[in-house]
Amino acid sequence: MFRNLVLNKKMMLMVLVSVSAVLYSMDYVLLGSAKELTIWFLGNLAFLPVYVIIVTLLIESVLKERERQSVMRKLNMVIGVFFSEVGNRLLKELSAYVVACDDLKRHLLVNGTWKEQEFSATLEYLRKNEIKIESGRCEKIGLKMFLVEKRGFLVSLLENQNLLEHEEFTDLLWAVFHLVEELEARDSFENMPQSDVDHINGDIKRVFGHLSREWVMYMQHLKHDYPYLFSLAVRLNPMIDSPDPAVY
């Protein structure tokens, strides 16, 4: 195989040299002047390093873009696994802690007709509108047990080097880890001082902010690249009170 590759390269080199020789011969026949032909040859030769630089930069740019797209595809696969295992349920459970959540849910009811404008408008809404969290309105034992159970899975995600390409998703994981630690450190959530309640509210707010934005961007990615996965994700939208996977 290696020998065939070398032979192919030699043949290609011979073909290129032959083509060049034929073209210069045609120029000589048409011009009839070896001097002008020599001047043109030297002029082209002088620009050869410039050609090499331009071609090298173009090839390098194309290769870098392909590498970046490959990394992003792998990263989106990791994000998809995260939402399948943790993110969707966490988004649904944390929404119960959001004050006046009905308005928020309306903005997160992604459907099959959404286009770029709807996704952009929802992301803008999440960035501009500050949510209010009241953790005292829900029991937190179930949330604590769920997150502690998923700790090993979350740790495995941080071992993925591709996450370095996505700072926002890394911030989301760190926010979730901190919430796990805060909840696990407390044996009981009864009779908590208001200062401690406010602290937990802040931790939940941080997670929900990162999580909701990442979820919308992930849904946008599915809509663009994987319509069949997007269809199921829409039917199982965690903001729907009773999601149904059936297609009607």
C-alpha positions as CSV (number, residue, x, y, z in Angstrom):
1,M,0.0,0.0,0.0
2,F,2.8,2.4,0.9
3,R,4.6,1.5,-2.4
4,N,1.4,2.2,-4.4
5,L,1.1,5.6,-2.6
6,V,4.7,6.5,-3.5
7,L,4.2,5.4,-7.2
8,N,1.0,7.5,-7.4
9,K,2.8,10.6,-6.1
10,K,5.6,10.0,-8.6
11,M,3.1,9.6,-11.5
12,M,1.3,12.8,-10.4
13,L,4.6,14.7,-10.3
14,M,5.5,13.5,-13.8
15,V,2.1,14.4,-15.2
16,L,2.3,17.9,-13.7
17,V,5.9,18.5,-15.0
18,S,4.8,17.2,-18.4
19,V,1.8,19.5,-18.5
20,S,4.0,22.5,-17.5
21,A,6.5,21.6,-20.2
22,V,3.8,21.4,-22.8
23,L,2.3,24.7,-21.8
24,Y,5.6,26.5,-21.9
25,S,6.4,24.9,-25.3
26,M,3.1,26.3,-26.6
27,D,4.0,29.8,-25.2
28,Y,7.3,29.6,-27.0
29,V,5.7,28.6,-30.3
30,L,3.2,31.4,-30.0
31,L,5.5,34.1,-28.8
32,G,8.7,33.0,-30.6
33,S,10.8,34.7,-28.0
34,A,12.8,32.7,-25.4
35,K,13.6,36.0,-23.6
36,E,10.0,36.9,-23.0
37,L,9.3,33.4,-21.9
38,T,12.2,33.5,-19.5
39,I,11.0,36.8,-18.0
40,W,7.5,35.3,-17.5
41,F,8.9,32.2,-16.0
42,L,11.1,34.2,-13.5
43,G,8.1,36.4,-12.7
44,N,5.9,33.4,-11.8
45,L,8.8,31.9,-9.9
46,A,9.2,35.1,-7.9
47,F,5.6,34.9,-6.9
48,L,5.7,31.2,-6.0
49,P,6.4,31.7,-2.3
50,V,3.4,34.0,-2.2
51,Y,1.2,31.4,-3.8
52,V,2.5,28.8,-1.3
53,I,1.7,31.1,1.6
54,I,-1.9,31.8,0.3
55,V,-2.6,28.1,-0.4
56,T,-1.2,27.1,3.0
57,L,-3.3,29.7,4.9
58,L,-6.4,28.6,3.0
59,I,-5.8,24.9,3.7
60,E,-5.0,25.6,7.3
61,S,-8.2,27.7,7.7
62,V,-10.3,24.9,6.1
63,L,-8.8,22.2,8.3
64,K,-9.3,24.3,11.5
65,E,-12.9,24.9,10.6
66,R,-13.5,21.2,10.0
67,E,-11.8,20.4,13.3
68,R,-14.0,23.0,15.1
69,Q,-17.1,21.6,13.5
70,S,-16.1,18.0,14.5
71,V,-15.5,19.1,18.1
72,M,-18.8,20.9,18.2
73,R,-20.6,17.8,16.9
74,K,-19.0,15.7,19.6
75,L,-19.8,18.3,22.2
76,N,-23.5,18.5,21.2
77,M,-23.6,14.7,21.6
78,V,-22.3,15.1,25.1
79,I,-24.9,17.9,25.8
80,G,-27.6,15.6,24.4
81,V,-26.7,12.8,26.8
82,F,-26.7,15.3,29.6
83,F,-30.2,16.5,28.9
84,S,-31.4,12.9,28.4
85,E,-30.0,11.7,31.7
86,V,-30.2,14.8,33.9
87,G,-31.1,18.1,32.2
88,N,-34.7,17.5,31.2
89,R,-35.8,16.2,34.5
90,L,-33.8,18.9,36.4
91,L,-35.3,21.6,34.3
92,K,-38.8,20.3,35.1
93,E,-38.2,20.0,38.8
94,L,-36.5,23.3,39.2
95,S,-39.3,25.1,37.3
96,A,-41.5,24.3,40.3
97,Y,-39.3,26.7,42.4
98,V,-39.8,29.6,40.0
99,V,-42.2,32.3,41.1
100,A,-44.8,33.1,38.3
101,C,-43.5,30.2,36.3
102,D,-46.4,30.2,33.8
103,D,-45.0,33.1,31.9
104,L,-41.6,31.4,31.7
105,K,-43.2,28.2,30.5
106,R,-45.0,29.9,27.7
107,H,-41.6,31.2,26.4
108,L,-40.1,27.6,26.6
109,L,-42.9,25.8,24.8
110,V,-40.8,25.0,21.8
111,N,-42.7,23.5,18.9
112,G,-42.0,22.2,15.4
113,T,-42.9,25.5,13.7
114,W,-40.2,27.5,15.6
115,K,-37.6,29.2,13.4
116,E,-34.4,31.2,14.2
117,Q,-36.4,34.2,15.3
118,E,-38.3,32.3,18.0
119,F,-35.2,30.8,19.4
120,S,-33.4,34.1,19.5
121,A,-36.3,35.9,21.1
122,T,-36.5,33.2,23.8
123,L,-32.8,33.4,24.5
124,E,-33.2,37.2,24.7
125,Y,-36.1,36.8,27.1
126,L,-34.0,34.5,29.4
127,R,-31.1,36.9,29.4
128,K,-33.2,40.1,30.2
129,N,-35.8,38.7,32.6
130,E,-34.5,37.9,36.1
131,I,-36.3,34.9,37.5
132,K,-37.3,34.7,41.2
133,I,-36.8,31.5,43.1
134,E,-38.6,30.4,46.2
135,S,-37.2,27.1,47.4
136,G,-39.5,27.0,50.5
137,R,-42.5,26.2,48.4
138,C,-41.3,22.7,47.4
139,E,-39.7,19.8,49.2
140,K,-36.1,19.4,48.4
141,I,-35.4,15.8,49.5
142,G,-36.4,14.4,46.1
143,L,-34.2,16.9,44.3
144,K,-31.3,16.1,46.5
145,M,-31.6,12.3,46.1
146,F,-31.9,12.7,42.3
147,L,-28.8,14.9,42.0
148,V,-26.7,12.8,44.4
149,E,-27.6,9.7,42.4
150,K,-26.4,11.4,39.2
151,R,-23.1,12.7,40.7
152,G,-21.0,10.0,39.0
153,F,-22.5,10.7,35.6
154,L,-21.8,14.5,36.0
155,V,-18.2,13.7,37.0
156,S,-17.8,11.6,33.9
157,L,-18.9,14.6,31.8
158,L,-16.2,16.8,33.2
159,E,-13.6,14.3,32.1
160,N,-14.5,15.1,28.5
161,Q,-11.9,17.4,27.0
162,N,-14.3,18.7,24.4
163,L,-16.1,20.6,27.2
164,L,-13.2,23.1,27.2
165,E,-14.6,24.4,23.9
166,H,-17.9,25.3,25.6
167,E,-17.5,27.5,28.6
168,E,-21.2,28.1,29.2
169,F,-21.9,24.3,29.4
170,T,-18.9,23.9,31.8
171,D,-20.4,26.7,33.9
172,L,-23.7,24.9,34.0
173,L,-22.0,21.7,35.2
174,W,-20.1,23.5,37.9
175,A,-23.4,25.2,39.0
176,V,-25.1,21.8,39.2
177,F,-22.2,20.4,41.2
178,H,-22.3,23.2,43.7
179,L,-26.1,22.7,44.2
180,V,-25.5,19.0,44.8
181,E,-22.9,19.8,47.4
182,E,-25.2,22.3,49.1
183,L,-28.1,20.0,49.2
184,E,-26.1,17.0,50.3
185,A,-24.5,18.9,53.1
186,R,-27.9,19.4,54.8
187,D,-29.5,16.5,56.6
188,S,-32.8,18.4,56.9
189,F,-34.5,21.3,55.2
190,E,-36.8,22.0,58.0
191,N,-36.6,25.2,60.1
192,M,-33.9,26.7,57.9
193,P,-33.0,30.3,58.7
194,Q,-34.0,32.8,56.0
195,S,-30.4,33.6,55.2
196,D,-29.8,29.9,54.4
197,V,-33.1,29.7,52.4
198,D,-31.9,32.7,50.4
199,H,-28.5,31.0,49.8
200,I,-30.2,27.9,48.4
201,N,-32.5,30.1,46.3
202,G,-29.4,31.7,44.7
203,D,-27.9,28.3,43.9
204,I,-31.1,27.1,42.3
205,K,-31.4,30.4,40.4
206,R,-27.9,30.0,39.0
207,V,-28.5,26.5,37.8
208,F,-31.9,27.2,36.3
209,G,-30.5,30.3,34.4
210,H,-27.7,28.3,32.8
211,L,-29.8,25.2,32.3
212,S,-32.7,27.0,30.5
213,R,-30.4,28.8,28.1
214,E,-28.4,25.7,27.3
215,W,-31.6,23.8,26.7
216,V,-33.0,26.3,24.3
217,M,-29.6,26.3,22.4
218,Y,-29.6,22.5,22.3
219,M,-33.2,22.5,20.9
220,Q,-32.1,25.0,18.3
221,H,-29.2,22.7,17.3
222,L,-31.6,19.7,17.0
223,K,-34.0,21.7,14.9
224,H,-31.2,22.5,12.5
225,D,-29.2,19.3,12.4
226,Y,-31.3,16.5,13.7
227,P,-35.1,17.0,12.9
228,Y,-36.1,13.5,14.0
229,L,-34.5,14.0,17.5
230,F,-36.0,17.5,17.6
231,S,-39.5,16.0,17.0
232,L,-39.2,13.7,20.1
233,A,-37.6,16.5,22.2
234,V,-40.6,18.7,21.4
235,R,-43.1,16.0,22.4
236,L,-41.2,15.5,25.7
237,N,-40.7,19.1,26.4
238,P,-40.1,19.3,30.2
239,M,-42.2,22.5,30.3
240,I,-45.3,20.5,29.3
241,D,-47.3,19.4,32.3
242,S,-48.1,16.0,30.8
243,P,-45.7,15.3,28.0
244,D,-46.8,12.5,25.5
245,P,-44.3,10.8,23.2
246,A,-47.1,9.6,20.9
247,V,-47.3,11.2,17.4
248,Y,-50.8,12.5,16.5
